[in-house]
Amino acid sequence: MKPDVVLALLESAAEQLKVRVSYEPLQTSVVHGGLCRVKGEYRIIVDKRATAEERVTTVATALSQVLRSPHTAPVELSAKVRDLLRLHDASPTPGAPRTGGARPARAA
């Protein structure tokens, strides 16, 4: 699926979650935006100069954080959007052993 189509799906999911997404010129070249709270409401700010792929990553990562919040009301999201958010979820899987960043050894 093209990044612009994926981004539109994510923006629709953000609207369902009542999360405002805005595109603004950011002063940093390392981070392309992220999640913040303004007056108690979630907001995703994305660097408007970011590529479509970087925008998808920023919005998907931020939305996965919103969905982990205990204050987020359940919403019905498409399977594609849920899969994409799981892919960008930076939190460890509950019950999974922590490896400290080490990769498991491969069987020979």
PAFITI-261547 format. One line per 10 residues: number of its first residue (from 1); their letters; for each residue x, y, z of N, C-alpha, C. Coordinates in Angstrom, 3 decimals, padded with zeros to 6 digits. Each point is the difference from the previous one (the first is absolute). Example, Ala and Ser with C-alpha at 12.3 -4.5 7.8 and 13.67 -1.06 7.14 Angstrom:
1> AS> 013.190:-005.690:007.800:-000.890:001.190:000.000:000.900:001.200:000.000 | -000.350:001.050:-000.720:000.820:001.190:000.060:-000.770:001.090:000.730
//
This chain:
1> MKPDVVLALL> 000.844:-001.166:000.000:-000.844:001.166:000.000:000.901:001.244:000.000 | -000.401:001.009:-000.768:000.793:001.219:-000.103:-000.037:000.784:001.316 | 001.122:000.666:000.339:000.059:000.741:001.260:-001.099:001.053:000.150 | -000.383:000.646:-001.088:-001.056:001.023:000.096:-001.337:-000.617:000.389 | -000.277:-001.207:-000.495:-001.239:-000.697:000.341:000.037:-000.431:001.461 | 001.142:-000.524:000.427:000.167:-000.422:001.394:-000.152:001.203:000.922 | 000.593:001.119:-000.386:-000.094:001.210:000.817:-001.451:000.459:000.132 | -000.756:-000.083:-001.071:-001.420:000.375:000.061:-000.761:-000.912:000.959 | 000.308:-001.302:-000.012:-000.633:-000.943:000.934:000.352:000.359:001.447 | 001.260:000.333:000.228:000.438:000.360:001.348:-000.631:001.308:000.466
11> ESAAEQLKVR> -000.113:000.967:-000.898:-000.642:001.267:000.356:-001.472:-000.217:000.340 | -000.645:-000.921:-000.705:-001.395:-000.338:000.300:-000.100:-000.654:001.378 | 000.945:-000.885:000.310:000.026:-000.634:001.320:000.222:001.045:001.087 | 000.880:000.962:-000.262:000.250:001.070:000.971:-001.269:000.808:000.238 | -000.741:000.249:-001.045:-001.258:000.740:000.142:-000.987:-000.771:000.873 | -000.074:-001.327:-000.194:-000.873:-000.834:000.832:000.414:000.074:001.470 | 001.307:000.065:000.219:000.526:000.046:001.364:000.005:001.421:000.570 | -000.490:000.948:-000.795:-000.045:001.406:000.402:001.403:000.552:000.280 | 000.941:-000.398:-000.864:001.379:000.462:000.079:000.234:000.916:-001.197 | 000.389:001.215:000.282:000.256:000.963:-001.073:001.379:-000.261:-000.591
21> VSYEPLQTSV> 000.079:-000.049:-001.333:001.269:-000.160:-000.704:000.269:001.306:-000.736 | 001.177:000.581:000.239:000.353:001.234:-000.710:001.390:-000.139:-000.609 | 000.189:000.688:-001.098:001.266:-000.020:-000.729:000.609:001.395:000.080 | 001.177:000.071:000.636:000.653:001.281:000.242:001.489:-000.137:-000.264 | 000.656:001.096:-000.362:001.458:-000.069:-000.181:000.678:-000.107:001.366 | 000.733:-001.066:000.209:000.700:-000.200:001.274:001.467:000.381:-000.173 | 000.627:000.411:001.087:001.363:000.520:-000.043:001.076:-001.071:000.151 | -000.354:-001.251:-000.040:000.994:-001.046:000.214:000.078:-000.919:-001.204 | 001.158:-000.568:-000.232:000.151:-000.918:-001.120:000.016:-001.458:000.464 | -000.085:-000.233:001.299:000.073:-001.355:000.540:-001.391:-000.596:000.189
31> VHGGLCRVKG> -000.905:000.764:000.573:-001.341:-000.490:000.298:-000.976:000.631:-000.984 | -000.940:-000.793:-000.501:-000.967:000.492:-000.975:-001.341:000.307:000.636 | -000.026:000.127:001.321:-001.228:000.329:000.702:-000.312:-001.041:001.053 | -001.214:000.098:000.548:-000.386:-000.961:001.017:-001.263:000.406:000.720 | -000.276:-000.716:001.080:-001.213:000.159:000.779:000.234:000.973:001.153 | -000.995:000.834:000.254:000.037:000.861:001.171:-001.434:000.217:000.475 | -000.129:000.623:001.170:-001.324:000.354:000.528:-000.072:001.507:000.117 | -001.064:000.559:-000.554:-000.230:001.434:000.065:-001.365:000.198:000.638 | -000.017:000.659:001.157:-001.236:000.235:000.749:-000.771:-001.309:000.219 | 000.743:-001.059:000.328:-000.605:-001.280:000.320:-000.402:-000.851:-001.192
41> EYRIIVDKRA> 000.198:000.508:-001.214:-000.366:-000.740:-001.212:001.269:-000.470:-000.714 | -000.049:-001.224:-000.541:001.129:-000.501:-000.772:000.120:000.763:-001.308 | 001.250:000.180:-000.418:000.281:000.652:-001.274:001.252:-000.626:-000.582 | -000.017:-000.231:-001.301:001.172:-000.502:-000.699:000.494:001.119:-000.896 | 001.240:000.398:000.214:000.609:001.029:-000.825:001.025:-000.686:-000.898 | -000.131:000.234:-001.306:000.850:-000.645:-000.995:000.736:001.080:-000.781 | 001.285:-000.229:-000.245:000.777:000.938:-000.805:-000.548:-000.001:-001.420 | -000.414:001.158:-000.476:-000.616:000.053:-001.326:001.005:-000.241:-001.114 | 001.296:000.020:000.328:001.031:-000.298:-000.998:000.366:-001.486:-000.022 | -000.591:-000.799:000.882:000.302:-001.437:000.065:-000.542:-000.699:-001.241
51> TAEERVTTVA> 000.644:-001.091:-000.372:-000.491:-000.801:-001.124:-001.287:-000.706:000.414 | -000.703:-000.539:-000.975:-001.246:-000.718:000.295:000.262:-001.174:000.936 | 001.099:-000.720:-000.206:000.331:-001.134:000.866:000.282:000.456:001.430 | 000.707:001.122:000.149:000.297:000.534:001.327:-001.283:000.478:000.684 | -000.910:000.567:-000.758:-001.283:000.429:000.554:-000.794:-001.201:000.503 | -000.018:-001.078:-000.796:-000.700:-001.218:000.409:000.594:-000.526:001.299 | 001.306:-000.070:000.084:000.660:-000.505:001.201:-000.325:000.872:001.210 | 000.052:001.317:-000.165:-000.271:000.913:001.110:-001.430:-000.145:000.499 | -000.959:000.005:-000.919:-001.412:-000.075:000.387:-000.322:-001.375:000.583 | 000.494:-001.067:-000.620:-000.288:-001.355:000.489:000.599:-000.224:001.385
61> TALSQVLRSP> 001.217:000.453:000.224:000.637:-000.154:001.308:-000.775:000.778:001.065 | -000.403:001.214:-000.327:-000.752:000.815:000.958:-001.361:-000.622:000.311 | -000.698:-000.483:-001.027:-001.310:-000.614:000.230:000.109:-001.275:000.828 | 001.071:-000.754:-000.188:000.174:-001.212:000.822:000.171:000.376:001.466 | 000.641:001.147:000.260:000.137:000.480:001.384:-001.357:000.418:000.558 | -000.816:000.640:-000.817:-001.341:000.416:000.435:-000.826:-001.224:000.356 | 000.060:-001.032:-000.814:-000.798:-001.205:000.252:000.434:-000.734:001.257 | 001.257:000.160:000.426:000.469:-000.634:001.239:-000.486:000.734:001.237 | -000.454:001.227:-000.167:-000.432:000.803:001.144:-001.271:-000.580:000.610 | -000.044:-000.100:001.335:-001.212:-000.515:000.643:-001.176:000.977:-000.113
71> HTAPVELSAK> 000.272:001.227:-000.427:-001.048:001.020:-000.112:-000.641:000.031:-001.385 | 000.498:-000.824:-000.921:-000.526:-000.007:-001.358:-001.215:-000.907:-000.086 | -001.090:000.547:-000.495:-001.222:-000.785:-000.184:000.199:-000.964:-001.177 | -000.572:-001.196:000.092:000.154:-000.954:-001.092:-000.677:000.512:-001.283 | 000.668:-000.214:-001.129:-000.553:000.373:-001.296:000.170:-001.167:-000.960 | -000.813:000.000:-001.024:000.061:-001.061:-001.019:000.935:000.464:-001.110 | 001.140:-000.672:-000.137:000.967:000.321:-001.049:000.105:-001.169:-000.961 | 000.311:000.289:-001.245:000.132:-001.068:-000.996:001.185:-000.897:000.360 | -000.026:-001.203:-000.517:001.071:-000.958:000.266:001.334:000.530:-000.523 | -000.014:000.675:-001.146:001.242:000.539:-000.560:000.603:001.051:000.926
81> VRDLLRLHDA> -000.852:000.860:000.534:000.498:001.042:000.899:000.519:-000.628:001.285 | -000.730:-000.960:000.570:000.464:-000.667:001.231:001.341:-000.688:-000.220 | 000.162:-000.685:-001.145:001.270:-000.667:-000.309:001.131:001.017:-000.116 | -000.282:001.116:-000.645:001.004:001.042:-000.164:000.397:000.597:001.348 | -000.973:000.213:000.860:000.302:000.552:001.328:000.793:-000.994:000.837 | -000.325:-001.285:-000.119:000.780:-001.018:000.729:001.449:-000.003:-000.483 | 000.192:000.176:-001.306:001.341:000.019:-000.572:000.824:001.163:000.552 | -000.646:001.132:000.261:000.692:001.194:000.486:-000.059:000.161:001.513 | -000.578:-000.949:000.704:-000.103:000.084:001.457:001.360:-000.313:000.607 | 000.547:000.970:000.708:001.334:-000.142:000.585:-000.014:-000.675:001.361
91> SPTPGAPRTG> -001.187:-000.262:000.552:-000.050:-000.603:001.330:000.283:-001.496:-000.080 | 000.603:-000.546:001.035:000.241:-001.441:000.011:-001.316:-000.764:000.123 | -000.030:-001.182:-000.567:-001.175:-000.854:000.092:-000.131:-000.502:001.426 | -001.203:000.088:000.604:-000.165:-000.475:001.374:000.401:-001.472:000.111 | 000.797:-000.292:001.003:000.407:-001.382:000.239:001.220:-000.415:-000.803 | 000.428:000.833:-000.950:001.169:-000.359:-000.800:001.260:000.282:000.814 | 000.983:-000.877:-000.107:001.233:000.237:000.747:000.736:001.202:-000.560 | 000.607:000.779:000.864:000.808:001.130:-000.441:001.390:-000.517:-000.338 | 000.471:000.393:-001.152:001.298:-000.500:-000.452:001.075:001.055:000.063 | -000.350:001.210:000.392:001.002:001.058:000.080:000.519:000.399:-001.357
101> GARPARAA> -000.778:-000.236:-001.042:000.401:000.395:-001.324:000.747:-001.087:-000.751 | 000.368:-001.074:000.702:000.710:-001.082:-000.677:-000.955:-000.811:-000.849 | 000.486:-000.461:-001.137:-000.818:-000.842:-000.858:000.216:-001.461:000.390 | -001.062:-000.796:-000.085:000.173:-001.417:000.313:000.912:-000.674:-001.016 | 000.759:-000.964:000.476:000.900:-000.721:-000.895:-000.803:-000.877:-000.945 | 000.500:-000.158:-001.220:-000.655:-000.855:-000.978:000.492:-001.431:000.147 | -000.915:-000.906:-000.236:000.400:-001.402:000.037:000.830:-000.333:-001.230 | 001.009:-000.786:000.179:000.891:-000.340:-001.129:-000.588:-001.055:-000.876
//
